Amino acid sequence: MNENTTTTGTGTTRVKRGMAEMLKGGVIMDVVTPEQAKIAEDAGAVAVMALERVPADIRAQGGVSRMSDPDMIDGIINTVSIPVMAKARIGHFVEAQVLQSLGVDYIDESEVLTPADYANHIDKWAFTVPFVCGATNLGEALRRITEGAAMIRSKGEAGTGDVSNATTHMRQIRQEIRRLQNLPEDELYVAAKELQAPYDLVKEVAEAGKLPVVLFTAGGIATPADAAMMMQLGAEGVFVGSGIFKSGNPAQRAEAIVKATTFYDDPDVIAKVSRGLGEAMVGLNVDEIPQPHRLAERGW
Amino acid sequence: MSGMPVIGVLAVQGDVREHVRALESAGAATRAIRRPRELEEIDGLVIPGGESTVMDKLVRAFELRDPLVTAIRDGLPVYGSCAGMIMLADRITDGTSDQQTLGGLDITVRRNAFGRQVDSYEEDLHIRQLGPQPVRAVFIRAPWVEQWGSEVEVLASVRPLGREHPVAVRQGNLLATSFHPEVTGDHRFHSHFVATVRGTVVA
């Protein structure tokens, strides 16, 4: 446990990380209206992510992307009984303060929004509400945990419907964890230096063979098979952004992705739920996105 | 009984791994339960923490609900934490419109009774049946018991504004807590439950 760990009352490390443990095996869905939030809840979402525009629209429309309107977040909180998450810009600690005051259950300090600080992420220990952050590799995940993140999601490339970066990032994180497990103890010091992460945290991961927080996947998941593949690759749960409400039949697709996430290792179930879902979201190949427009490269 | 009791953990969603670890430390073998036929192999069941609305939908969609209801009625020992307590409650307030429970415990639960995640907290509770050391109770968007029948034994309660709300209850072979002993490393609840399972297997 980190030295910043508090031990009593609200907002303890155990309460924050524990909340993410309870979401495991579940699907967290991006929603932009209370109506969509209700559809997500009815389909079996374990939580909803309230935001103003889904990543596919942020990508298409461009401009600066920020925290959502508090009225919209209130509307969603009042509509569903499952946990409500919301996004703050990287480094924008006041957006995070506002989201905490609105009573959101988890804050996503997200590269999908335009960063507010290109040097510092939010000091997440300063909050009672827990944070989830994106990562493309183990060092990035451990830096976010050092700053107080209580949950990590692999970044993938949001708003594309192209799962290739999600697999790359998940494989990368898992591979680096396996490498740490196999290192002799006296090589962990250099490993920590190379990962640009604190030695104690690196040692903890080497011993446990996993992050000290829950690891979900995100960024490009559009089908039940995508979700199941990410679970087989070691994700503990799934964020689906544009993949649901940019598809032909959101309610049915949402339900299918929920079922495929639970039965991720059962191809018969995945085949059954994949039938007759209609149009998937129109995809965008990550390769065709010019480098400066790739969201995963925001954050460090 | 000879050998280890086999305890299933309902594995449709939630903190399955933490319960598996706690049960194995308490001397049980475990099985993940997602299909009706898997219920045949087990002597007891844990319903983990998670999102009760999701568990309800998935046990119905995958035809686990009726076999679970029957098994509970026939005396299968079951321990539920948080969402698991909701699943074991006969009645629920503040559920979603179509939410069902498995039932078995003569209680009415209130979902998210303590508030939102910023109100989630931990504290020490004294539970006589588990010995003099307090239990660290971690409440995460937790439910509590609003009303309970005479058959229900209350193991621990909270008293916000002076009104008693049970957070750990027992009735026959069923045990439920609003909080999550599985995330604390203190396995006394799981040991207590494993002992219950051993008792029923002997009998």
Interface residues (C-beta under 8 A of the other chain):
Chain A: T8 G9 T10 G11 T12 R14 V15 G18 M19 E21 M22 L23 K24 G25 G26 E41 D42 G44 A45 V46 A47 S81 I82 P83 Q100 G103 V104 D105 Y106 T128 V129 P130 V258 K259 T262 F263
Chain B: A11 V12 Q13 G14 D15 V16 R17 E18 R34 G49 G50 E51 T53 V54 K57 L58 A61 F62 C82 A83 D94 G95 T96 R111 N112 R116 Q117 V118 D119 S120 Y121 E122 E123 V138 F139 I140 R141 H180 V183 T184
